[in-house]
Amino acid sequence: MIERLTHAALHGTAHGFFTRQGGVSTGLYESLNVGLGSEDARVPVLENRDRVRQYLGATALATAYQTHSTVTAFIDAPQEAIKADALVTKTGGLAIGALAADCAPVLLSDTQNGIIGAAHSGWRGAFDGILASVAATMRENGGKHIAAVIGPCISQKAYEVGPEFIARFESNYDDDLDLFTPSKKSGHHMFDLPSFVQRQLARVDIEAHIIKACTYEDKARFFSYRRTTHRKEPDYGRQISAICLP
């Protein structure tokens, strides 16, 4: 059975932070792998995506070709191979989604003005400004009362980073150095990604709620790029977080 996490802040929308459960993929990709960029067979991936669409009661599901960029695309219908890390729409019945496997998915909504967003935010996207980008696009298209929820991603206790990583923050985000705690490895730290994403949203005047679930630690429910790397597995699936206006 498909499993999704929801949040009251996104009331008035059909939405879900979907786990990896409830699909038809097998092996490394078991079971709700929606990543067309994975090495999974195309047929089960398309079936999984359609199950998400049906679960939300949407007429179509749109996702982007994500590149850890700061590009937000405003769409009114599904588009092929659009390169962006956030989507925004005002079209009822069109579900938009962000794929992730440790990065933070963010769903945004302003149901008063009929506009929604879905963003993929790893550390690079958050650092460079994807959250400011999606907020600006929503506001340019009538969004005024935007709520946001940050979905399951890698937690601080599972996210070790090297000295070059913290050096970037020392140069650009020294107010956020409290999001790093020393790790057991000399010169390395543990980084709190969901809290950084939350702060970046706060900097563009959007209050964001965090769903506390770690993609790295919970293998039964989530795909994880870092877990795959540590286990030297050849590939990994992606879960989806999606939202739809009535």
TORKOL-4160 file (C-alpha; in steps of 0.2 Angstrom, whole numbers, padded with zeros to 4 digits, m for minus):
246
<pt num="1" X="0000" Y="0000" Z="0000"/>
<pt num="2" X="0006" Y="0017" Z="m0004"/>
<pt num="3" X="0012" Y="0027" Z="0011"/>
<pt num="4" X="0013" Y="0046" Z="0012"/>
<pt num="5" X="0016" Y="0059" Z="0025"/>
<pt num="6" X="0005" Y="0075" Z="0026"/>
<pt num="7" X="0005" Y="0091" Z="0036"/>
<pt num="8" X="m0010" Y="0102" Z="0041"/>
<pt num="9" X="0000" Y="0118" Z="0035"/>
<pt num="10" X="m0004" Y="0112" Z="0017"/>
<pt num="11" X="m0023" Y="0111" Z="0020"/>
<pt num="12" X="m0034" Y="0113" Z="0005"/>
<pt num="13" X="m0022" Y="0104" Z="m0006"/>
<pt num="14" X="m0020" Y="0085" Z="m0011"/>
<pt num="15" X="m0002" Y="0082" Z="m0006"/>
<pt num="16" X="0010" Y="0069" Z="0001"/>
<pt num="17" X="0028" Y="0066" Z="0005"/>
<pt num="18" X="0028" Y="0049" Z="m0002"/>
<pt num="19" X="0039" Y="0035" Z="0005"/>
<pt num="20" X="0046" Y="0021" Z="m0005"/>
<pt num="21" X="0032" Y="0009" Z="m0001"/>
<pt num="22" X="0017" Y="0004" Z="m0012"/>
<pt num="23" X="0025" Y="0002" Z="m0029"/>
<pt num="24" X="0030" Y="m0011" Z="m0042"/>
<pt num="25" X="0049" Y="m0009" Z="m0043"/>
<pt num="26" X="0060" Y="m0023" Z="m0037"/>
<pt num="27" X="0077" Y="m0026" Z="m0031"/>
<pt num="28" X="0087" Y="m0010" Z="m0026"/>
<pt num="29" X="0072" Y="0000" Z="m0032"/>
<pt num="30" X="0059" Y="m0008" Z="m0021"/>
<pt num="31" X="0046" Y="m0002" Z="m0022"/>
<pt num="32" X="0039" Y="0015" Z="m0026"/>
<pt num="33" X="0054" Y="0021" Z="m0036"/>
<pt num="34" X="0048" Y="0037" Z="m0047"/>
<pt num="35" X="0065" Y="0041" Z="m0053"/>
<pt num="36" X="0066" Y="0041" Z="m0072"/>
<pt num="37" X="0085" Y="0045" Z="m0070"/>
<pt num="38" X="0088" Y="0029" Z="m0061"/>
<pt num="39" X="0093" Y="0012" Z="m0069"/>
<pt num="40" X="0077" Y="0005" Z="m0065"/>
<pt num="41" X="0066" Y="m0002" Z="m0079"/>
<pt num="42" X="0055" Y="0012" Z="m0087"/>
<pt num="43" X="0039" Y="0003" Z="m0086"/>
<pt num="44" X="0038" Y="0000" Z="m0067"/>
<pt num="45" X="0044" Y="0018" Z="m0064"/>
<pt num="46" X="0030" Y="0025" Z="m0075"/>
<pt num="47" X="0017" Y="0014" Z="m0066"/>
<pt num="48" X="0024" Y="0020" Z="m0049"/>
<pt num="49" X="0022" Y="0038" Z="m0055"/>
<pt num="50" X="0004" Y="0035" Z="m0061"/>
<pt num="51" X="0000" Y="0027" Z="m0044"/>
<pt num="52" X="0005" Y="0044" Z="m0036"/>
<pt num="53" X="m0005" Y="0054" Z="m0048"/>
<pt num="54" X="m0020" Y="0043" Z="m0045"/>
<pt num="55" X="m0018" Y="0044" Z="m0026"/>
<pt num="56" X="m0018" Y="0063" Z="m0027"/>
<pt num="57" X="m0033" Y="0063" Z="m0038"/>
<pt num="58" X="m0024" Y="0073" Z="m0051"/>
<pt num="59" X="m0026" Y="0073" Z="m0070"/>
<pt num="60" X="m0007" Y="0074" Z="m0073"/>
<pt num="61" X="0009" Y="0073" Z="m0063"/>
<pt num="62" X="0024" Y="0085" Z="m0068"/>
<pt num="63" X="0042" Y="0084" Z="m0062"/>
<pt num="64" X="0058" Y="0092" Z="m0068"/>
<pt num="65" X="0075" Y="0086" Z="m0073"/>
<pt num="66" X="0084" Y="0092" Z="m0057"/>
<pt num="67" X="0102" Y="0098" Z="m0057"/>
<pt num="68" X="0104" Y="0106" Z="m0040"/>
<pt num="69" X="0101" Y="0123" Z="m0048"/>
<pt num="70" X="0091" Y="0139" Z="m0043"/>
<pt num="71" X="0079" Y="0138" Z="m0058"/>
<pt num="72" X="0060" Y="0138" Z="m0054"/>
<pt num="73" X="0048" Y="0135" Z="m0069"/>
<pt num="74" X="0030" Y="0141" Z="m0069"/>
<pt num="75" X="0020" Y="0128" Z="m0078"/>
<pt num="76" X="0002" Y="0126" Z="m0083"/>
<pt num="77" X="0004" Y="0108" Z="m0090"/>
<pt num="78" X="0017" Y="0094" Z="m0090"/>
<pt num="79" X="0032" Y="0097" Z="m0100"/>
<pt num="80" X="0046" Y="0086" Z="m0106"/>
<pt num="81" X="0063" Y="0087" Z="m0099"/>
<pt num="82" X="0062" Y="0104" Z="m0091"/>
<pt num="83" X="0078" Y="0108" Z="m0082"/>
<pt num="84" X="0073" Y="0116" Z="m0065"/>
<pt num="85" X="0074" Y="0112" Z="m0046"/>
<pt num="86" X="0057" Y="0119" Z="m0042"/>
<pt num="87" X="0040" Y="0120" Z="m0051"/>
<pt num="88" X="0025" Y="0132" Z="m0048"/>
<pt num="89" X="0008" Y="0131" Z="m0055"/>
<pt num="90" X="m0010" Y="0138" Z="m0053"/>
<pt num="91" X="m0018" Y="0124" Z="m0063"/>
<pt num="92" X="m0030" Y="0114" Z="m0054"/>
<pt num="93" X="m0028" Y="0095" Z="m0056"/>
<pt num="94" X="m0010" Y="0096" Z="m0061"/>
<pt num="95" X="0001" Y="0088" Z="m0047"/>
<pt num="96" X="0019" Y="0095" Z="m0046"/>
<pt num="97" X="0032" Y="0085" Z="m0038"/>
<pt num="98" X="0050" Y="0085" Z="m0032"/>
<pt num="99" X="0061" Y="0070" Z="m0032"/>
<pt num="100" X="0074" Y="0066" Z="m0018"/>
<pt num="101" X="0085" Y="0053" Z="m0010"/>
<pt num="102" X="0092" Y="0063" Z="0005"/>
<pt num="103" X="0090" Y="0081" Z="m0002"/>
<pt num="104" X="0075" Y="0091" Z="0006"/>
<pt num="105" X="0059" Y="0091" Z="m0003"/>
<pt num="106" X="0049" Y="0107" Z="0000"/>
<pt num="107" X="0030" Y="0108" Z="m0004"/>
<pt num="108" X="0022" Y="0126" Z="m0004"/>
<pt num="109" X="0005" Y="0132" Z="m0005"/>
<pt num="110" X="m0006" Y="0148" Z="m0005"/>
<pt num="111" X="m0024" Y="0141" Z="m0007"/>
<pt num="112" X="m0031" Y="0158" Z="m0004"/>
<pt num="113" X="m0024" Y="0163" Z="m0021"/>
<pt num="114" X="m0023" Y="0146" Z="m0029"/>
<pt num="115" X="m0005" Y="0143" Z="m0031"/>
<pt num="116" X="0007" Y="0129" Z="m0026"/>
<pt num="117" X="0025" Y="0125" Z="m0027"/>
<pt num="118" X="0037" Y="0110" Z="m0026"/>
<pt num="119" X="0056" Y="0112" Z="m0023"/>
<pt num="120" X="0071" Y="0100" Z="m0023"/>
<pt num="121" X="0083" Y="0107" Z="m0010"/>
<pt num="122" X="0100" Y="0099" Z="m0007"/>
<pt num="123" X="0113" Y="0109" Z="0002"/>
<pt num="124" X="0119" Y="0117" Z="m0014"/>
<pt num="125" X="0102" Y="0122" Z="m0020"/>
<pt num="126" X="0098" Y="0130" Z="m0003"/>
<pt num="127" X="0115" Y="0138" Z="m0002"/>
<pt num="128" X="0113" Y="0146" Z="m0019"/>
<pt num="129" X="0095" Y="0151" Z="m0018"/>
<pt num="130" X="0082" Y="0139" Z="m0024"/>
<pt num="131" X="0071" Y="0143" Z="m0010"/>
<pt num="132" X="0071" Y="0162" Z="m0014"/>
<pt num="133" X="0068" Y="0158" Z="m0032"/>
<pt num="134" X="0053" Y="0147" Z="m0029"/>
<pt num="135" X="0046" Y="0160" Z="m0017"/>
<pt num="136" X="0049" Y="0174" Z="m0029"/>
<pt num="137" X="0040" Y="0165" Z="m0043"/>
<pt num="138" X="0025" Y="0161" Z="m0032"/>
<pt num="139" X="0024" Y="0179" Z="m0027"/>
<pt num="140" X="0026" Y="0185" Z="m0045"/>
<pt num="141" X="0011" Y="0175" Z="m0049"/>
<pt num="142" X="m0001" Y="0180" Z="m0035"/>
<pt num="143" X="0005" Y="0171" Z="m0020"/>
<pt num="144" X="0004" Y="0181" Z="m0004"/>
<pt num="145" X="0001" Y="0169" Z="0010"/>
<pt num="146" X="0013" Y="0155" Z="0007"/>
<pt num="147" X="0015" Y="0140" Z="0019"/>
<pt num="148" X="0029" Y="0128" Z="0017"/>
<pt num="149" X="0033" Y="0110" Z="0023"/>
<pt num="150" X="0050" Y="0102" Z="0022"/>
<pt num="151" X="0049" Y="0083" Z="0020"/>
<pt num="152" X="0060" Y="0069" Z="0025"/>
<pt num="153" X="0078" Y="0071" Z="0021"/>
<pt num="154" X="0095" Y="0066" Z="0028"/>
<pt num="155" X="0096" Y="0071" Z="0047"/>
<pt num="156" X="0111" Y="0080" Z="0055"/>
<pt num="157" X="0117" Y="0064" Z="0064"/>
<pt num="158" X="0119" Y="0055" Z="0047"/>
<pt num="159" X="0126" Y="0070" Z="0037"/>
<pt num="160" X="0145" Y="0071" Z="0039"/>
<pt num="161" X="0154" Y="0085" Z="0029"/>
<pt num="162" X="0172" Y="0089" Z="0027"/>
<pt num="163" X="0182" Y="0105" Z="0031"/>
<pt num="164" X="0179" Y="0113" Z="0013"/>
<pt num="165" X="0160" Y="0112" Z="0016"/>
<pt num="166" X="0160" Y="0122" Z="0032"/>
<pt num="167" X="0172" Y="0134" Z="0025"/>
<pt num="168" X="0159" Y="0139" Z="0012"/>
<pt num="169" X="0147" Y="0143" Z="0026"/>
<pt num="170" X="0160" Y="0153" Z="0035"/>
<pt num="171" X="0162" Y="0164" Z="0020"/>
<pt num="172" X="0143" Y="0166" Z="0016"/>
<pt num="173" X="0132" Y="0160" Z="0030"/>
<pt num="174" X="0142" Y="0163" Z="0046"/>
<pt num="175" X="0125" Y="0165" Z="0055"/>
<pt num="176" X="0122" Y="0147" Z="0052"/>
<pt num="177" X="0138" Y="0139" Z="0059"/>
<pt num="178" X="0128" Y="0133" Z="0074"/>
<pt num="179" X="0120" Y="0121" Z="0062"/>
<pt num="180" X="0137" Y="0111" Z="0062"/>
<pt num="181" X="0142" Y="0100" Z="0077"/>
<pt num="182" X="0159" Y="0091" Z="0077"/>
<pt num="183" X="0160" Y="0073" Z="0071"/>
<pt num="184" X="0171" Y="0059" Z="0077"/>
<pt num="185" X="0182" Y="0062" Z="0062"/>
<pt num="186" X="0195" Y="0076" Z="0064"/>
<pt num="187" X="0191" Y="0092" Z="0054"/>
<pt num="188" X="0173" Y="0085" Z="0050"/>
<pt num="189" X="0156" Y="0090" Z="0056"/>
<pt num="190" X="0138" Y="0085" Z="0056"/>
<pt num="191" X="0127" Y="0097" Z="0046"/>
<pt num="192" X="0108" Y="0100" Z="0049"/>
<pt num="193" X="0101" Y="0102" Z="0032"/>
<pt num="194" X="0082" Y="0103" Z="0036"/>
<pt num="195" X="0086" Y="0117" Z="0048"/>
<pt num="196" X="0096" Y="0127" Z="0035"/>
<pt num="197" X="0082" Y="0125" Z="0023"/>
<pt num="198" X="0070" Y="0131" Z="0036"/>
<pt num="199" X="0081" Y="0146" Z="0039"/>
<pt num="200" X="0082" Y="0150" Z="0020"/>
<pt num="201" X="0063" Y="0150" Z="0019"/>
<pt num="202" X="0062" Y="0161" Z="0034"/>
<pt num="203" X="0074" Y="0173" Z="0026"/>
<pt num="204" X="0061" Y="0176" Z="0012"/>
<pt num="205" X="0047" Y="0177" Z="0025"/>
<pt num="206" X="0040" Y="0160" Z="0024"/>
<pt num="207" X="0037" Y="0150" Z="0039"/>
<pt num="208" X="0041" Y="0132" Z="0036"/>
<pt num="209" X="0037" Y="0116" Z="0046"/>
<pt num="210" X="0049" Y="0101" Z="0046"/>
<pt num="211" X="0043" Y="0083" Z="0045"/>
<pt num="212" X="0056" Y="0074" Z="0056"/>
<pt num="213" X="0061" Y="0058" Z="0047"/>
<pt num="214" X="0078" Y="0053" Z="0041"/>
<pt num="215" X="0080" Y="0046" Z="0024"/>
<pt num="216" X="0097" Y="0038" Z="0028"/>
<pt num="217" X="0092" Y="0029" Z="0044"/>
<pt num="218" X="0075" Y="0022" Z="0038"/>
<pt num="219" X="0079" Y="0010" Z="0024"/>
<pt num="220" X="0062" Y="0002" Z="0025"/>
<pt num="221" X="0053" Y="0018" Z="0020"/>
<pt num="222" X="0066" Y="0029" Z="0011"/>
<pt num="223" X="0079" Y="0029" Z="m0003"/>
<pt num="224" X="0095" Y="0037" Z="0001"/>
<pt num="225" X="0110" Y="0042" Z="m0010"/>
<pt num="226" X="0122" Y="0042" Z="0004"/>
<pt num="227" X="0117" Y="0025" Z="0011"/>
<pt num="228" X="0119" Y="0018" Z="m0006"/>
<pt num="229" X="0136" Y="0026" Z="m0007"/>
<pt num="230" X="0142" Y="0019" Z="0010"/>
<pt num="231" X="0136" Y="0002" Z="0005"/>
<pt num="232" X="0144" Y="0003" Z="m0012"/>
<pt num="233" X="0127" Y="m0002" Z="m0021"/>
<pt num="234" X="0127" Y="0002" Z="m0039"/>
<pt num="235" X="0111" Y="0013" Z="m0039"/>
<pt num="236" X="0097" Y="0020" Z="m0029"/>
<pt num="237" X="0078" Y="0025" Z="m0031"/>
<pt num="238" X="0070" Y="0041" Z="m0028"/>
<pt num="239" X="0055" Y="0045" Z="m0018"/>
<pt num="240" X="0043" Y="0059" Z="m0023"/>
<pt num="241" X="0034" Y="0073" Z="m0014"/>
<pt num="242" X="0020" Y="0080" Z="m0023"/>
<pt num="243" X="0005" Y="0093" Z="m0022"/>
<pt num="244" X="m0010" Y="0097" Z="m0031"/>
<pt num="245" X="m0024" Y="0110" Z="m0031"/>
<pt num="246" X="m0042" Y="0104" Z="m0032"/>
